[in-house]
Amino acid sequence: MSAVRRNGLGLLAWLAGSVFFLPVAWMALTSFHSEADAATNPPSFTAAPTLDGYREFFGSDGGASPWPALVNSTVASVASTLLVLLLALPAAYALSIRPVRKWTDVLFFFLSTKMLPAVAGLLPVYLFARNAGMLDDIWLLVVLHTSMNLPIAVWMMQSFLAEVPVAVIEAARVDGAPLRVILARVVAPIALPGIAATALICFIFSWNELLFARVLTGVVAETAPVFLTGFITSQGLFLAKVSAASLVISLPVLAAGFAAQDKLVQGLSLGAVK
């Protein structure tokens, strides 16, 4: 590859990254403005910074505290992600290391469940939750998020586990290792980048889920995205406060992505080069 082409691709990558980063930077800048400065068109870049939006978000003016919603989102996301990994690892092992007949059809069936519009299953799930007395229950969201993320997790981890050398697994079997030991001490460490990539994607999907959380929760199990929608009132949209709330709620996802970026790149590129 010539130097001109390499530099051109690098410049194109920087431009694409800037396009995706610009809305986040705009939101962060707006969060440090007063409501009057945030409402100006075009926005004022020289306005004095203020933390009023963050103070209002954290309830310093007597408003609702965001901490219960943040804790609920953390519980739902972390618990459902752990359950997804616990269930997806043996399923992906069966479809990759010990493939069944027509395993591609099995994978397509898993993925086809994601093609159902979420709103189509909203009423049956609501009726079930009401009859079971599980409305406004955070553990109902854990079960729902697990079932919603499990198909894509099995699909992803199957391709990752297919790269695990079969000879290593056979050697563990010869040594008398049971299946749970093979999965925990042989397969998992080798496929760790892929597992980390799967966990991060499931965590993001669970953290950002709004539709079911909006309908099935009320006060006790309210999640962070549902709490964020409460800032849209009949009095109008307060841009500075909403930007501050959006930035705070996005921080866990951004932090998780930054912390696992090396594993994410390794996992998503696993199997790309033979």
C-alpha positions as CSV (number, residue, x, y, z in Angstrom):
1,M,0.0,0.0,0.0
2,S,1.4,3.3,-1.0
3,A,2.0,6.1,1.5
4,V,-0.5,8.4,-0.2
5,R,-3.2,5.7,0.0
6,R,-2.3,4.9,3.6
7,N,-2.5,8.6,4.6
8,G,-5.8,9.0,2.7
9,L,-7.3,6.1,4.5
10,G,-6.0,7.4,7.8
11,L,-7.6,10.8,7.1
12,L,-10.8,9.2,6.2
13,A,-10.8,7.2,9.4
14,W,-10.3,10.4,11.4
15,L,-13.1,12.2,9.6
16,A,-15.5,9.2,10.2
17,G,-14.5,9.2,13.9
18,S,-15.1,12.9,14.1
19,V,-18.6,12.6,12.7
20,F,-19.5,10.0,15.4
21,F,-17.8,12.0,18.1
22,L,-19.3,15.4,17.3
23,P,-22.8,14.7,18.8
24,V,-21.2,13.5,22.0
25,A,-18.9,16.5,22.2
26,W,-21.9,18.8,21.5
27,M,-23.9,17.1,24.3
28,A,-21.0,17.4,26.7
29,L,-20.6,21.1,25.9
30,T,-24.3,21.8,26.2
31,S,-24.4,20.1,29.6
32,F,-22.1,22.8,31.1
33,H,-24.3,25.6,29.9
34,S,-27.2,27.4,31.6
35,E,-30.6,26.7,30.2
36,A,-30.7,30.2,28.6
37,D,-27.3,29.7,26.9
38,A,-28.2,26.1,25.8
39,A,-31.4,27.4,24.1
40,T,-29.7,29.9,21.9
41,N,-29.4,29.2,18.2
42,P,-26.6,28.8,17.3
43,P,-25.2,27.7,20.6
44,S,-22.9,30.0,22.4
45,F,-19.4,28.5,22.7
46,T,-18.1,31.4,24.8
47,A,-20.8,31.1,27.5
48,A,-19.7,30.8,31.1
49,P,-19.7,27.1,32.2
50,T,-21.9,26.0,35.0
51,L,-22.8,22.8,36.8
52,D,-26.5,23.7,37.3
53,G,-27.6,20.9,34.9
54,Y,-25.7,18.3,36.9
55,R,-27.0,19.7,40.2
56,E,-30.6,19.4,39.0
57,F,-30.0,15.9,37.7
58,F,-28.7,14.7,41.0
59,G,-31.6,16.3,42.8
60,S,-30.0,19.1,44.6
61,D,-33.0,21.3,44.0
62,G,-35.4,18.9,45.6
63,G,-36.1,16.8,42.5
64,A,-36.0,13.0,42.3
65,S,-32.7,11.3,42.9
66,P,-31.3,9.3,40.0
67,W,-29.4,6.8,42.1
68,P,-32.2,4.2,42.4
69,A,-32.6,4.2,38.7
70,L,-28.8,3.9,38.1
71,V,-28.6,1.0,40.6
72,N,-31.5,-0.7,38.9
73,S,-29.9,-0.4,35.5
74,T,-26.6,-1.7,36.9
75,V,-28.3,-4.7,38.5
76,A,-30.3,-5.5,35.4
77,S,-27.4,-5.1,33.0
78,V,-24.7,-7.0,35.1
79,A,-27.0,-9.8,36.2
80,S,-28.5,-10.4,32.8
81,T,-25.0,-10.3,31.2
82,L,-23.7,-12.9,33.6
83,L,-26.7,-15.1,33.0
84,V,-26.3,-14.8,29.2
85,L,-22.6,-15.8,29.4
86,L,-23.4,-18.7,31.7
87,L,-26.0,-20.0,29.3
88,A,-24.4,-19.1,26.0
89,L,-21.0,-20.7,26.7
90,P,-22.2,-24.3,26.8
91,A,-24.6,-23.7,23.9
92,A,-21.9,-22.2,21.8
93,Y,-19.6,-25.1,22.8
94,A,-22.2,-27.6,21.6
95,L,-22.6,-25.8,18.3
96,S,-18.9,-25.3,17.6
97,I,-16.7,-27.9,19.3
98,R,-19.3,-30.6,19.4
99,P,-21.5,-29.6,16.5
100,V,-25.0,-31.2,16.2
101,R,-26.7,-32.1,12.9
102,K,-27.8,-29.0,10.9
103,W,-26.1,-26.7,13.4
104,T,-26.4,-23.8,10.9
105,D,-30.2,-24.2,11.1
106,V,-30.0,-24.1,14.9
107,L,-28.0,-20.8,14.7
108,F,-30.5,-19.3,12.2
109,F,-33.3,-20.2,14.6
110,F,-31.6,-18.5,17.4
111,L,-31.0,-15.4,15.3
112,S,-34.5,-15.4,13.9
113,T,-35.9,-14.7,17.4
114,K,-34.3,-11.3,17.2
115,M,-36.3,-10.5,14.1
116,L,-39.5,-10.3,16.0
117,P,-40.4,-6.6,16.7
118,A,-40.1,-6.0,20.4
119,V,-43.5,-4.2,20.5
120,A,-45.2,-7.4,19.2
121,G,-44.3,-9.3,22.3
122,L,-45.0,-6.4,24.7
123,L,-48.6,-7.2,25.4
124,P,-48.1,-10.9,26.2
125,V,-45.2,-10.1,28.4
126,Y,-47.2,-7.4,30.2
127,L,-50.1,-9.7,30.8
128,F,-47.8,-12.5,32.1
129,A,-46.0,-10.0,34.4
130,R,-49.4,-8.7,35.7
131,N,-50.8,-12.1,36.4
132,A,-47.6,-13.3,38.0
133,G,-47.4,-10.2,40.2
134,M,-44.0,-9.2,38.8
135,L,-44.8,-5.7,37.5
136,D,-42.3,-3.1,38.7
137,D,-39.8,-5.9,39.6
138,I,-36.2,-5.6,38.6
139,W,-35.8,-9.4,38.3
140,L,-38.4,-9.5,35.6
141,L,-36.1,-7.2,33.6
142,V,-33.2,-9.4,34.3
143,V,-35.0,-12.4,32.8
144,L,-36.2,-10.4,29.9
145,H,-32.8,-9.0,29.1
146,T,-31.3,-12.4,29.4
147,S,-33.8,-13.9,26.9
148,M,-33.4,-11.0,24.5
149,N,-29.6,-11.1,24.5
150,L,-29.1,-14.8,24.6
151,P,-29.6,-15.5,20.8
152,I,-27.1,-12.9,19.6
153,A,-24.6,-14.1,22.4
154,V,-24.8,-17.7,21.2
155,W,-24.4,-16.6,17.6
156,M,-21.3,-14.5,18.4
157,M,-19.7,-17.0,20.8
158,Q,-20.1,-19.9,18.4
159,S,-17.7,-18.2,15.9
160,F,-15.3,-17.4,18.7
161,L,-15.3,-21.0,20.1
162,A,-14.8,-22.5,16.7
163,E,-11.3,-21.0,16.8
164,V,-10.4,-23.0,19.9
165,P,-7.9,-25.8,19.0
166,V,-9.7,-29.1,19.3
167,A,-6.4,-30.8,20.3
168,V,-6.3,-28.8,23.6
169,I,-9.8,-30.0,24.4
170,E,-9.0,-33.6,23.6
171,A,-5.9,-33.4,25.8
172,A,-8.1,-32.2,28.7
173,R,-10.5,-35.1,28.1
174,V,-7.7,-37.6,28.1
175,D,-6.6,-36.2,31.5
176,G,-10.1,-36.9,32.8
177,A,-11.4,-33.3,33.0
178,P,-15.2,-33.1,33.2
179,L,-17.1,-30.7,30.9
180,R,-17.5,-27.9,33.4
181,V,-13.7,-27.9,34.0
182,I,-13.0,-27.9,30.2
183,L,-15.4,-24.9,29.8
184,A,-14.0,-23.0,32.7
185,R,-10.3,-23.7,32.5
186,V,-9.6,-24.5,28.9
187,V,-12.2,-23.0,26.6
188,A,-13.0,-19.8,28.5
189,P,-9.3,-18.5,28.8
190,I,-8.6,-19.2,25.1
191,A,-11.8,-17.5,24.0
192,L,-11.6,-14.7,26.5
193,P,-11.5,-11.8,23.9
194,G,-14.6,-13.1,22.2
195,I,-16.4,-13.6,25.6
196,A,-15.4,-10.0,26.6
197,A,-16.8,-8.7,23.3
198,T,-20.0,-10.6,23.7
199,A,-20.4,-9.4,27.3
200,L,-19.8,-5.8,26.4
201,I,-22.4,-5.9,23.6
202,C,-25.0,-7.6,25.9
203,F,-24.3,-5.1,28.6
204,I,-24.8,-2.2,26.2
205,F,-28.1,-3.7,24.9
206,S,-29.4,-4.3,28.4
207,W,-28.4,-0.8,29.7
208,N,-30.0,1.0,26.7
209,E,-33.2,-1.0,26.7
210,L,-36.2,1.3,27.1
211,L,-39.4,-0.1,25.7
212,F,-40.0,-3.0,28.2
213,A,-38.6,-1.0,31.1
214,R,-40.9,1.9,30.3
215,V,-44.0,-0.3,30.3
216,L,-43.2,-2.9,32.9
217,T,-41.6,-0.7,35.6
218,G,-43.0,2.1,37.7
219,V,-41.1,3.5,40.7
220,V,-39.3,0.6,42.4
221,A,-37.6,-0.9,39.3
222,E,-37.3,2.2,37.2
223,T,-34.1,2.1,35.1
224,A,-31.9,5.0,34.0
225,P,-33.3,5.3,30.4
226,V,-36.8,5.5,31.9
227,F,-35.6,8.1,34.4
228,L,-34.2,10.1,31.5
229,T,-37.6,10.3,29.8
230,G,-39.0,12.0,32.8
231,F,-37.1,15.2,31.9
232,I,-39.4,15.6,28.9
233,T,-42.3,17.4,30.5
234,S,-45.3,19.5,29.5
235,Q,-43.3,22.6,30.4
236,G,-40.8,21.9,27.6
237,L,-37.4,20.3,27.0
238,F,-34.6,21.7,29.2
239,L,-31.5,21.1,27.0
240,A,-28.8,21.6,29.6
241,K,-30.4,19.3,32.1
242,V,-31.2,16.6,29.6
243,S,-27.6,16.8,28.2
244,A,-26.2,16.5,31.7
245,A,-28.4,13.5,32.4
246,S,-27.7,11.8,29.1
247,L,-23.9,12.2,29.6
248,V,-24.0,10.8,33.1
249,I,-26.2,7.8,32.0
250,S,-23.9,7.2,29.1
251,L,-20.7,7.1,31.2
252,P,-21.0,3.4,32.4
253,V,-21.3,2.2,28.8
254,L,-18.4,4.5,27.6
255,A,-16.3,3.4,30.6
256,A,-17.0,-0.3,29.9
257,G,-16.2,0.1,26.2
258,F,-12.9,1.9,27.0
259,A,-11.8,-0.6,29.6
260,A,-12.5,-3.6,27.3
261,Q,-11.5,-2.0,24.0
262,D,-8.5,-4.2,23.5
263,K,-10.5,-7.4,24.2
264,L,-13.3,-6.0,22.0
265,V,-11.0,-5.5,19.0
266,Q,-9.5,-9.0,19.5
267,G,-12.9,-10.6,19.9
268,L,-14.5,-9.0,16.9
269,S,-11.5,-9.8,14.7
270,L,-11.2,-13.4,15.9
271,G,-11.5,-15.7,13.0
272,A,-11.2,-12.9,10.4
273,V,-7.8,-14.2,9.2
274,K,-7.3,-17.8,8.5
